[in-house]
Amino acid sequence: MCRFLAYAGSPIFLDTFIYSSSHSLVHQSLHATEAKTVTNGDGFGIGWYGEREEPGLYREILPAWSDDNLKSLTSQIRSRLHFGHVRASTGTALSRSNCHPFKFEHMLFMHNGQIGGFHQIKREIEQLLPGALYDARSGATDSELIFLLALSHGLKEQPITAMTTTLECLREMMARAGISAPLRFTSCFTDGDGLWAYRWASDEHAPSLYFRRSHDGVIVVSEPVDGGEEDNWHPVPQSSCLFVKDGQIEVRPLAMH
């Protein structure tokens, strides 16, 4: 399973949580404590918003701990809204196009989890995509397909309803295909303004997800990025969505049928 973080608030340097904290994202790439694998070395990515509507994106197949460019960039870039992700592949190739976050227009998406039996329903998912979204696909991961399928269901306009519809659609496909492996899903989505963090699983064992308010803003993480402030971290409940905008935090249910 992968590890990720998202930050929204006053502009801070990206290295604040990616490098500088005691259990930073780069530290988690080698020493994850709440993932199936301790090491998340199958590439990484960062996405950030600056002075333009579309976010910047830097992705690489090197392990995060060995990329000097990442260290240099994060020490110089300051952003009010940014994502970071370190990858542990669940079967797809190591390539930049398979590294998170994924970008479409002014939006970013990243994911931790997997679609059980993905290759049995991959073609069916692809066939549901309208032409423009199918053409936008550049990688081979289930994560990117989830993002594109959610966009086809109106993610830009209704982020919670669209993601709920997408998860229901995937669950129905898996049932028809006789797949018993679970669908496990935590993710973050942003339109450059609001931030949505989702946590859900078909077997009630969703990957970990936490949030915390700091004096600068709100950070959402796969696991806490420090070792001395655990009491300030709040788990995102299963089957729910955390919504952050303008410093306000709201937890909303993912009402599945």
C-alpha positions in Angstrom: 0.0 0.0 0.0 1.1 3.6 -0.7 1.6 6.5 1.7 0.4 10.0 0.9 -0.3 13.5 2.4 -2.3 16.5 1.4 -2.0 20.0 2.8 -4.4 23.0 2.6 -3.9 26.3 4.3 -1.5 29.2 4.4 1.4 28.8 2.0 4.2 26.6 3.4 7.3 25.0 1.9 6.6 21.6 0.6 9.5 20.1 2.6 7.7 20.9 5.9 5.9 17.5 5.9 7.6 15.8 2.9 11.1 16.0 4.5 11.4 17.9 7.7 9.0 16.3 10.2 10.2 13.3 12.2 8.0 10.8 10.4 7.9 12.7 7.1 6.6 11.3 3.8 10.1 10.5 2.7 10.8 8.7 6.0 7.6 6.7 5.5 8.9 5.7 2.1 11.4 3.6 4.1 9.7 3.1 7.4 6.0 3.0 7.1 4.2 1.8 10.2 0.6 1.4 9.2 1.0 -0.1 5.7 1.2 -3.7 4.4 4.8 -3.0 3.4 7.3 -1.0 5.3 9.0 0.2 2.1 7.2 2.4 -0.5 10.0 2.7 -3.1 8.1 2.2 -6.4 8.2 5.9 -7.4 6.7 9.1 -6.0 5.0 12.3 -7.0 4.2 15.8 -5.8 1.5 18.1 -7.1 1.1 21.8 -6.0 -0.8 25.0 -6.7 1.0 28.2 -7.2 0.0 31.4 -9.0 -1.7 29.6 -12.0 -4.9 27.7 -12.1 -3.3 24.4 -13.2 -1.1 22.7 -10.6 2.5 21.8 -11.0 3.4 18.1 -11.1 6.7 16.3 -10.5 6.7 12.5 -10.7 9.6 10.0 -10.8 10.2 6.3 -10.7 13.2 6.6 -8.3 12.5 5.9 -4.6 11.7 9.2 -2.9 14.6 8.9 -0.5 17.2 8.8 -3.3 16.0 11.7 -5.5 18.0 14.9 -4.9 15.8 16.9 -7.2 12.8 16.2 -5.0 14.7 17.5 -2.0 15.8 20.7 -3.8 12.3 21.4 -5.3 10.5 20.9 -2.0 12.9 23.2 -0.2 12.2 26.0 -2.7 8.5 25.7 -3.5 5.9 27.3 -1.2 2.2 26.3 -1.8 -1.2 26.7 -0.1 -2.4 23.4 -1.4 -0.2 20.4 -2.3 -0.1 16.6 -2.5 2.7 14.1 -1.9 2.6 10.4 -2.6 5.1 7.5 -2.3 4.1 4.4 -4.2 4.1 0.7 -3.4 3.0 -1.0 -6.6 0.2 -3.5 -6.5 1.2 -5.1 -9.8 1.5 -2.4 -12.5 4.8 -1.3 -14.0 7.2 1.3 -12.6 6.7 4.3 -14.9 6.2 8.1 -14.4 2.7 7.7 -15.8 1.8 5.2 -13.1 3.0 7.5 -10.3 0.6 9.7 -8.3 -0.8 12.3 -8.2 -2.8 12.3 -11.4 -3.8 15.5 -13.0 -6.8 16.4 -15.2 -7.3 20.1 -16.2 -7.0 22.0 -12.8 -7.7 18.9 -10.6 -5.5 16.5 -8.7 -6.2 13.0 -7.4 -4.1 10.4 -5.5 -5.0 7.0 -4.1 -4.0 4.3 -1.7 -5.7 0.9 -2.0 -6.7 -1.4 -4.8 -9.6 -2.9 -6.8 -9.7 -6.6 -6.0 -9.4 -8.6 -9.2 -8.7 -5.5 -11.1 -7.5 -7.2 -14.3 -10.8 -9.1 -14.5 -12.8 -5.9 -14.9 -10.3 -3.5 -16.3 -11.7 -3.7 -19.8 -15.3 -3.1 -18.6 -14.1 0.0 -16.6 -12.3 1.4 -19.7 -15.5 0.9 -21.8 -17.4 3.2 -19.5 -15.2 6.2 -20.1 -16.2 8.8 -22.6 -13.8 9.5 -25.4 -12.1 12.6 -23.9 -11.5 10.9 -20.6 -10.3 7.6 -22.2 -7.8 9.6 -24.3 -6.6 11.4 -21.1 -5.4 8.2 -19.6 -1.6 7.8 -19.7 -0.9 5.0 -17.3 -2.1 1.5 -16.4 -3.1 1.7 -12.8 -6.5 1.0 -11.2 -6.0 4.4 -9.4 -6.0 6.5 -12.6 -9.1 4.6 -13.9 -10.9 5.3 -10.6 -10.2 9.0 -11.1 -11.3 9.1 -14.7 -14.5 7.0 -13.9 -15.3 9.4 -11.1 -14.8 12.4 -13.4 -17.3 10.7 -15.8 -19.8 10.6 -12.9 -19.4 14.3 -12.2 -16.5 14.5 -9.8 -15.9 18.1 -10.7 -19.4 19.2 -9.8 -20.4 16.8 -7.0 -17.2 15.3 -5.5 -19.0 13.2 -2.8 -21.9 11.9 -4.9 -19.7 11.1 -7.9 -17.2 9.2 -5.8 -20.0 7.2 -4.1 -21.5 6.4 -7.5 -18.1 5.3 -8.7 -17.4 3.0 -5.8 -20.9 1.5 -6.2 -20.3 0.9 -9.9 -16.9 -0.8 -9.2 -18.5 -3.0 -6.5 -21.3 -4.1 -8.9 -18.7 -5.0 -11.6 -16.7 -7.0 -9.1 -19.8 -8.9 -8.0 -20.8 -9.7 -11.6 -17.3 -11.0 -12.2 -17.4 -13.2 -9.0 -14.5 -11.4 -7.4 -14.2 -12.1 -3.7 -11.1 -9.9 -3.0 -12.1 -6.5 -1.4 -12.2 -3.0 -2.9 -10.2 -0.8 -0.5 -10.0 2.9 -1.1 -8.5 6.0 0.5 -7.9 8.9 -1.7 -7.6 12.7 -2.0 -9.1 14.9 -4.6 -8.9 18.7 -5.1 -10.2 21.1 -7.7 -7.6 23.7 -6.5 -10.0 25.2 -4.0 -11.6 22.5 -1.8 -10.0 19.3 -0.6 -11.9 16.0 -0.3 -10.4 12.9 1.4 -12.2 9.6 1.2 -12.0 6.4 3.2 -14.0 3.3 2.3 -13.7 -0.4 1.9 -16.0 -3.2 0.9 -14.8 -5.3 3.8 -14.6 -2.6 6.4 -10.8 -2.7 6.4 -10.1 0.6 4.7 -6.5 1.8 4.6 -5.6 4.3 7.4 -6.3 8.0 7.0 -5.8 10.8 9.5 -6.2 14.6 9.7 -4.9 17.4 11.9 -5.3 21.1 12.1 -2.1 23.1 12.6 -1.5 26.8 13.0 -1.0 27.0 9.2 -3.8 24.8 7.9 -5.0 21.3 7.7 -3.0 18.2 6.8 -4.4 14.8 5.7 -2.1 11.8 5.9 -2.0 8.0 5.5 -0.2 8.0 8.8 0.9 10.8 11.2 4.1 12.6 10.1 5.5 13.2 13.6 6.2 11.2 16.6 5.3 13.7 19.4 1.9 14.9 18.7 -0.2 11.8 18.2 -3.0 13.0 20.3 -3.7 15.8 17.8 -4.4 13.4 15.0 -7.9 12.3 14.2 -8.8 9.2 12.2 -11.1 9.7 9.3 -14.0 7.3 10.0 -14.6 4.5 7.6 -17.2 5.1 4.9 -16.8 8.9 5.1 -15.4 11.9 3.4 -13.4 14.7 5.0 -14.0 18.1 3.3 -11.7 21.0 3.8 -12.1 24.5 2.5 -11.0 27.9 3.8 -9.8 26.4 7.0 -13.2 24.7 7.8 -13.3 21.0 8.3 -16.4 18.8 7.8 -16.8 15.0 7.9 -19.6 13.7 5.7 -20.8 10.1 5.2 -20.3 8.1 2.0 -23.9 6.8 1.8 -23.6 3.5 -0.1 -26.6 1.6 -1.2 
